[in-house]
Amino acid sequence: MAYADFTPAQRAHTKRVLWLMLAYIVVLPPLIWLRATRHIGDGVLLAMAIAAALPVLGIFASWGRYVSDERDEYHRSLTLGRIAVATNVTMGAAVVWGFLQAFGVMPLIETYWVPFVWVVVQGLYGCIEVFSRKGAQS
Amino acid sequence: MRARIRTPAWKRYNWRVVWLSLLYAAFLLPAVYGFKHQIIPDPLKYLVAILPAMPIIGIFGALGRYLVEEQDEYVRMLMVRQTLWASAFALSIATVWGFLDNFGLVGHADGYWIVIVYFIGLGFGGLYNKLTLGDGGC
């Protein structure tokens, strides 16, 4: 689907996500550099960690607002389906990895990999949907 | 209004969750005992660690199946809202915790905690439904 075919809610959501990703790209490198090169107190580190997380939280809030704003029921149901699949796959992966960690057979990892997996699964499922629709049409 | 929420699909979902929870306990207790007393041979460790995760994944499957089977659109909408709140809550907590971990302020957390946070998020979603629509949902 080209950008011209997007619903108004999809366009607003895409713009919000692009701005938030830009904010993330701008904010994260200096924070990592500061952490690596300077001795910083816990209070500032806490503020830095939250500052790095805020654009990602904004992306989740944008998804919520999109679902609320979308007037096209078909597009909304597609999005809800993608969210459901991404959440189930991510939670499944988290619980499997969690037990492997707990029983000491896999290493511990940072929890921000969980939203990363969620975003990747949602994108992959979206691609599968597009290709399966094209396959059905041809 | 509670009687309306107790649809046949909701009852089936509850029974599935009860059986899966029993299965979870049946897998978890021997696994914990086996790892604690180091009686599990190395080739079986991955299998025994993953087994308790399977019923939890089954609960996510039951949740998905419930959304497909539910015929009452209002009750389904309540559950969809709950799952959206739960997803946003769990992914946000995972993001913040991940960055706090990355900046050395908190320790690593086992991945299955995300799932616990998700179920707490389902409770928050129910509370939000209750406050905004008067019905808590499932």
Interface residues (C-beta under 8 A of the other chain):
Chain A: L31 R35 D42 L45 L46 M48 A49 I50 A52 A53 V56 L57 F60 A61 W63 G64 V67 L80 I83 A84 T87 N88 T90 M91 G92 A93 A94 V95 V96 W97 G98 F99 L100 Q101 A102 F103 G104 V105 L108 I109 E110 T111 Y112 W113 V114 P115 W118
Chain B: A31 F35 K45 Y46 V48 A49 I50 P52 A53 I56 I57 F60 G61 L63 G64 L67 V80 T83 L84 A86 S87 A88 A90 L91 S92 I93 A94 T95 V96 W97 G98 F99 L100 D101 N102 F103 G104 L105 H108 A109 D110 G111 Y112 W113 I114 V115 Y118
